Amino acid sequence: MAEHARRLLFVAILNAVSLYGAKSSKFEIGLLLVAWQLLSFATPVKRYANRLRAKFSEHAKALVASKVQAVYAYSHDETTDMWKVSDKLDSLSNSVQLLMSAVGTTLAELVNVWLIASKIGWHVLVPVFIALVHWLLSEAVYKKTRQMSKQSKVIKPPRFQDRINPLLQNTRTVKFYAWEEAFRNVHSYYDCKGYVPPVFWRVLRY
């Protein structure tokens, strides 16, 4: 609810700034900004309330499930049927909760789009048009680059000289790990009593 109110307030702030001097004043814009800050501070409170509500919902579902299980067990006295009823009740409650959440989110987004369209007008289609053009161009560029890559591999197959830089990098990596293993072995031998490593290894270790 707080997030939805922040979105509505953001639209109101944009409208007030666009009409500054004609229908809105600094005082009105200041009040809107103060309300925006208050709603921003209300976000942690909203999260705490959501967690508290989730806890209450879990306890309520557990209480209802236990009562239904007790009634069903008392009437039928069958453990397997009791667990089946509990699973069905759990699935039903979760399905209803997910459905209500999806419907609420959809309605909130539709209201946001309607408010923005009523305030801005046809300009609301500009982001949609930009996203559509970006998607079409990215698809076309990806297909073209993939086709050019295939053609270049057919015309000019990869040679050893073309991959000399990655090969050198890999060689350096292998040498680095080899020296590290050598230092580790020297250190382990150095820990042994009565063993004196050669000067060469001691210099390298230093």
N, C-alpha and C positions, 0 to 999 in steps of 0.2 A: 504493500500500500504506500509506504514511504517513497519507494522508487518510482511508482506511478505518479505520485504527487510531485516529485522532483521533475519528472518529464513535463508534466503540465505546466509547472512553474517556469521551466526553461522556455517553453513556448511563449508564456506571458511576458518574460523578460525580453525576449527577442522582439515581440510586438511592441513593448513599451519603448525599447531603444529605437526601433524604426520610426515610431511616432513621436520621438522626443521633440518638444517645442510646439507641437500642434495639439496633441491630445494628452500628453503625459509630461510630468515634471520630474525634477531630480528627486523630490521627496518620494514619489511613487516608485521610481526605479530603486531608490535606496531601501524602501520597505520590501520590495520584491527580493533584493539581494540578501537582506536580513533573513527573510523567510527561507531563502535557499540555504543559507548557512545553518539555520536551525534544523532543516530537513537533513542536511549532511551529518549533523551531530546525532540525528535520530537514527541513523543507519545501524550503529552498534546496538542501540536499544531494540531495534527491529530484529536483529540477529538473535539477541538473547530471548526475545519473546517467541521467535520461531522455534528455538531449541526447547524452551519451556513448553510450548504447545505440542511439540513432537513427543516430549516425555509424557505429557498428560494423555496424548492420543495412544501411546503405547500402553500406558497403565489401564486406560479405559478398554482397549481391545483385549488386553490380558484378562481384565475382570469379567468382561462379557463372555470371553471364550471359556473361562473357568466355570462360570455359572451355567452356560449351555452344556458343557461337558458333565457337570454334576447332575443336571436335570436329565440329560440323555442316559447317563450311566445308571441313575436311579430307576428310570423307566425301562431300560433294556438290559442293563447289566452285562454289556458286551464291550470289552476294551477296544477291540479293533474298530467297531463302528464309532466309538467315541472319538478316536483319533481321526477318522475320516471326516467327521463333522467339524472338528477343530480345523483341519486343513482347508475344508471348503469355506468355513467362516473367515479364515485368514485371507484366502485368495479373493473372496468377495469384497472384504473391506479394503484390501490393497487396490483392487481394480476400481472401486468407486473413488478412492482417493486420487489415483492417477488420472481418471477421467475428469474429475472436477478440477484438478490442477491444469490439465491440458485445455479444458474449455475456458477457465479463467485467464490463462495466459493468452489464448487466441483472442478473446474479447478485449483484453487490455491492449494488445497490439493493434487491433482494428480501431479502437477508440483513439489511440495515439496517431495512427495514420489519418483518420478523419479530422482530428483537430489540427494537425500540421497542414493538411491539404486545405482546410477552411481558412487558415491564417496566411499561408504562403501562396496557395493557388496552384497553377500548373507547374510552378518551379519544383514541386515535390517530385516530378518525374525526371529531373536532371540526374540525380544519383542513380536511378534505375537505368537510364539511358547510358550513362558512363560505364556502369557495371556490365551492361549487355555488350557494349562496344569492346570493352576490355576482354570479355570472355571470347567473343568472336575473333578478335585479333590474336589473342594468345593461342587459340586453337589453330588458326591459319599459320602462324609463325612456327608452332611446334611441328606441324605436318611438313612445312617447307624445310625446316632444318633437318628433320629426320630423313627426308628424301635426299637432300644434298649430302648428308653424311653417308647414306648408302651408295650414292653415285661416286663419291670420292673414294670409298673403299674399293669399289669395282674398278675405277680408272687407275687409282694409285694404291695398291695394297700396302699395308704397313711394313716398313723395313726396320732393320736393327738400328740404323742411324736415327730414325725418327723417335726412338724410345731410349736414347742414350742418357738423357737427363734423369728420368725416373730410375733407370738402372744404376746410375751413379749414386742417387739418393739412397736406394736400397742397399747398395754396397757399403755406404757410410754407416747405415744403421746396423748392418751385420757386423762390421768392424767394431762399432761401439759396444755391442753386446758381447763380442768376443773378448775385448779388453776388460770389460766388467767381470766376466767369468774368470779371466786370468787373475785379476786382482783379488777376487774372492778366494780362489784357490791358494794364492800366496799367503793371504791373511790366515787361512785355516792351517796351513803348514807352519806359519810363524807362531801360532798358538801352541804348537807341539813343543814339548820340552826337549832340549838337546838337539834341535834342528836349527841351523843357521842358513837362511835363504841366501842365494847369490847376490852380489852387489848390484847386478843388472836389474833383478826383480825388485830389490829394495829401492833403487832409484826410480823405477817406474811407479812403484807403490807410493812413493813420496810425491 
